[in-house]
């Protein structure tokens, strides 16, 4: 598939991309001709993803997103392989617990924040120093609608995504004019990560959405492709809500 696409000359680093939303983003960027480096924790899953996406255009490096050494190694690997890193998509995230805030294990909260927020900042620092400061580019942070409104039992995740949205604003301000920084806030997307939110009750879960379905990774891939394209050259510091219309139900009925 990728061999038939004209090379765009652009390069993207996508974290947490062996499956789910990250893979959907990788698929969209490869389809338009970008070269891509994907990261994730599992060597086997990454290898499989590279084979599906096209080894002529995609490379991978395994590691934990919050590990600073991994962040540095990933950016170094991209620069060695492709000589540039135009786009960073911060997708790596975790949500290991479903708990009311009053009973939330604070160590778990720290882990969620470290993985979901600090890792995104770390990768942004690395790509900024390696390429974007001098050459420009774009960053897309995958946030969540949970960062914009209360979400029972995933409060620590929502708290981290709210911080990620603010991080987007901070970076957009500081990295301008050369680097645009935006976020995407999806509602429930059909991935293994979000399975607990819809498994065995997908029809019921989708019924609350005005567009009558849950999201799929391709929905987010399309949004990320737009936010890293020339069509969005005058957009920065924004959070694009991709939610099938679910926020429309917040009004008075």
C-alpha positions in Angstrom: 0.0 0.0 0.0 2.6 2.5 1.1 4.9 1.9 -2.0 2.2 3.3 -4.2 2.0 6.6 -2.3 4.2 9.6 -3.3 6.6 10.5 -0.5 5.5 13.7 1.2 9.0 14.4 2.5 7.6 14.7 6.0 8.4 12.6 9.0 6.2 11.8 12.1 6.9 10.3 15.5 3.8 8.7 17.0 3.9 7.4 20.6 1.8 4.4 21.7 1.1 3.4 18.1 1.3 -0.3 17.9 -2.5 -0.5 18.0 -5.6 1.6 18.7 -5.7 5.3 18.1 -1.9 5.6 17.6 -2.0 3.0 14.9 -5.0 4.8 13.3 -3.0 8.0 13.2 0.1 6.1 11.7 -2.1 4.6 9.0 -3.5 8.0 8.0 -0.1 9.7 7.9 1.5 6.8 5.9 -1.4 6.9 3.5 -0.6 10.5 2.6 3.1 9.7 2.1 4.7 10.5 5.4 7.5 8.4 6.9 6.7 7.4 10.4 8.4 6.1 13.6 6.0 4.4 16.1 6.7 3.6 19.7 5.1 1.2 22.2 6.0 -1.2 25.0 5.8 -4.4 23.1 8.4 -5.5 20.5 6.2 -8.1 18.9 3.2 -5.7 18.6 5.4 -3.0 17.1 6.9 -5.5 14.6 3.5 -6.6 13.5 2.3 -3.0 13.1 5.4 -2.1 11.0 4.7 -5.1 8.7 1.1 -4.0 8.2 1.9 -0.3 7.7 4.9 -1.0 5.4 8.5 -1.5 6.5 9.6 0.7 3.5 8.1 3.7 5.3 7.7 2.8 8.9 10.2 2.1 11.7 9.6 1.3 15.4 11.3 1.6 18.8 10.1 -0.1 22.0 10.1 1.4 25.4 8.1 3.0 28.1 6.8 6.5 27.2 7.7 8.0 30.6 11.3 6.8 30.4 13.5 9.8 29.5 16.1 7.5 28.0 13.5 6.0 25.7 12.3 9.5 24.7 15.8 10.5 23.7 16.5 7.2 22.0 13.2 7.4 20.0 14.0 10.9 18.7 17.6 9.9 17.9 16.4 6.8 16.0 14.1 9.0 13.9 16.8 11.5 13.1 19.3 8.7 12.2 16.7 6.9 9.9 15.0 9.9 8.3 17.1 13.0 9.2 14.1 15.0 10.4 11.0 14.9 12.7 8.3 17.3 11.5 5.4 16.0 13.5 5.0 14.6 17.0 1.8 12.9 18.0 1.7 12.2 21.7 -0.7 9.3 22.0 0.8 7.1 24.7 -1.3 6.9 27.8 -2.6 4.7 30.6 -5.6 4.3 32.7 -5.0 1.4 35.1 -7.8 2.0 37.6 -11.5 2.7 37.8 -12.1 4.4 41.1 -14.0 7.3 42.7 -11.6 10.1 43.5 -12.2 9.7 47.2 -10.7 6.2 47.1 -8.0 6.8 44.4 -4.6 5.4 45.2 -2.3 8.4 45.0 0.5 6.3 43.6 -1.7 5.3 40.8 -2.6 8.9 40.2 1.1 9.7 40.0 1.7 7.0 37.5 -1.2 8.1 35.3 0.1 11.7 35.3 3.7 10.6 34.6 2.7 8.5 31.6 0.0 10.7 30.2 1.4 14.2 30.7 5.1 14.3 31.7 5.9 11.8 28.8 4.2 14.2 26.3 6.3 17.1 27.6 9.4 15.0 27.4 8.9 14.0 23.8 8.0 17.6 22.9 11.3 18.8 24.5 13.2 16.2 22.5 11.7 16.9 19.1 12.0 20.6 19.7 15.7 20.3 20.3 16.4 17.8 17.6 14.5 19.4 14.7 11.5 21.6 15.3 13.1 24.6 17.0 15.1 25.4 13.8 12.9 23.9 11.2 9.3 24.1 12.4 6.6 21.4 12.5 3.5 20.5 14.4 2.6 18.6 17.6 -0.7 16.9 18.3 -1.6 15.7 21.8 -4.2 13.1 22.1 -6.3 14.2 25.0 -9.9 13.1 25.8 -13.4 14.5 26.5 -12.7 13.3 30.0 -10.3 16.2 30.3 -13.2 18.6 29.5 -16.0 17.3 31.8 -16.3 15.0 34.8 -16.2 11.3 34.0 -17.2 9.0 36.9 -14.6 6.4 37.9 -11.9 7.6 35.5 -11.2 10.8 37.3 -7.4 10.3 37.4 -7.4 9.8 33.7 -9.6 12.9 33.1 -7.4 15.0 35.4 -4.3 14.0 33.4 -6.0 14.8 30.1 -7.1 18.2 31.4 -3.4 18.8 32.2 -2.5 17.7 28.7 -4.9 20.2 27.2 -3.2 22.9 29.3 0.2 21.6 28.2 -1.0 22.1 24.6 -1.7 25.7 25.3 1.6 26.3 27.0 3.6 24.7 24.2 1.6 26.4 21.5 2.4 29.7 23.1 6.1 29.0 23.6 6.8 27.1 20.4 5.2 29.7 18.1 5.6 30.7 15.4 7.5 27.8 14.0 5.7 24.9 15.6 1.9 24.6 15.9 0.6 22.6 18.9 -3.0 21.3 19.1 -4.9 18.6 20.9 -7.6 16.1 19.9 -10.2 15.2 22.6 -12.0 12.0 21.5 -15.0 10.4 23.2 -15.1 6.6 23.4 -13.2 5.1 20.6 -13.3 1.3 19.9 -9.9 0.2 21.0 -8.6 -2.4 23.5 -7.6 0.5 25.7 -11.3 1.7 26.0 -12.9 -1.8 25.9 -14.1 -1.7 29.5 -16.3 1.3 28.6 -18.3 -0.5 25.9 -17.6 -4.3 25.9 -20.7 -6.3 25.8 -22.9 -3.2 25.6 -21.7 -1.4 22.5 -25.2 -0.8 21.2 -26.3 0.7 24.5 -23.1 2.8 24.7 -23.5 4.1 21.2 -27.2 5.0 21.7 -26.2 8.2 23.6 -24.3 9.5 20.6 -26.2 11.8 18.1 -24.2 10.1 15.3 -25.3 6.7 16.6 -21.9 5.0 16.9 -18.7 4.9 18.9 -15.6 6.3 17.4 -13.0 4.2 15.5 -9.2 4.9 15.3 -9.6 6.1 11.7 -11.7 9.0 13.0 -8.8 10.3 15.1 -6.3 9.5 12.4 -8.2 11.8 10.0 -8.2 14.6 12.6 -4.5 14.2 13.3 -3.8 14.2 9.6 -5.6 17.5 9.3 -3.8 19.1 12.2 -0.5 18.2 10.7 -1.4 19.4 7.2 -1.0 22.7 5.4 -4.8 23.1 5.6 -4.4 23.8 9.4 -1.5 26.2 9.1 -3.4 29.0 11.0 -4.5 26.8 13.8 -2.6 26.4 17.1 -3.4 26.1 20.8 -6.8 24.4 20.0 -8.5 21.3 21.3 -10.5 19.6 18.6 -13.3 17.6 20.1 -14.0 14.4 18.1 -16.9 12.9 19.9 -19.7 11.8 17.6 -21.8 14.7 19.0 -21.9 13.4 22.6 -21.4 16.8 24.1 -24.6 18.0 22.4 -26.4 16.0 25.1 -25.0 18.2 27.8 -27.6 20.9 27.1 -31.1 21.3 28.7 -33.6 18.6 27.6 
